[in-house]
Structures are given as C-alpha cells and as structure tokens.
Amino acid sequence: MHELSLAQSLVEQLLVLAAEQRATRVVRIRVRIEPLAGVVTDSFSFGFEAVKTISAVTRDAILELDCPPASYRCLACGRLSEHPLPPEIPCPGCGAKNRQLPTGGDQLLLLQVELEEQETDNGKTEPQPREVNSHV
Ligand SMILES: [Zn+2]
C-alpha cells in the first residue's frame, strides 16, 4: 500500500505545519499528483480519508487533487503531444511509429494548505490559505 504510506506522511506533514502555525484545524489542502508519480488517486484519497481521522486537527480536512495529464514525447523527433497516439498512427512530426514515451513530473506535491488559526485578540478566526510547495 504505497498510497497509504503517502497519505500517512502527508497527514504527518500537515500536523507539523499546523503546529508550526499554531493552527487548530486544517481546513483544506490541495495536492498535485504528477502524471508519472505512480500513485493511484482513488487509493490515495481513500487512504487520506482514513488516516486524517488520527487527529482532530486534520479530521475535517478537505482534500483537493490536482492531477495534470502526462504528455508524450516522440523519441525520434522530440515532438510533444498531450495524448498518446494509437500504435497504428505515426508521429505527425516525423512519421515514426511506436516511439512515444510518456513525460511529466513524478512527484506528489502539497500545493496549498488552508489552516484555521487559534482565536486572535479580536476573536476572529479566519482560514488562511498558505502556499506551500513541498514534496510529500
Ligand atoms: Zn516524431
């Protein structure tokens, strides 16, 4: 269960972040799963939903996934396309067949975390979106 351990390290990272920011709750997070990360998104979401219940801080966190598609590079001429070409279709750039390799990032990135802070002096608590860009 690769996805479950990723979800575990994500929740651990959120707890550290929340503690650093003196936040009481993680409201929402945005995670990018790059196309070659080898992560099954459904399993990852499922794992996160299970693991987040270990702490009241993360229990209600909403997970948003950002999953950009892979692009395909022709090994012969370097042409990039967004979708894989069926094997019988030659590369529009050079006519080579079966020379395409998927390209794209292979990381799982925590893009944004929205935290609910402890009550401030004026008694207001507002979720603060934070830009975070770190590997999980
Ligand atoms: Zn080509």
Residues whose N, C-alpha, C, O or C-beta is under 5 A from the ligand:
A	BS01	ZN	C74 A76 C77 G78 R79 C91 G93 C94 G95 A96
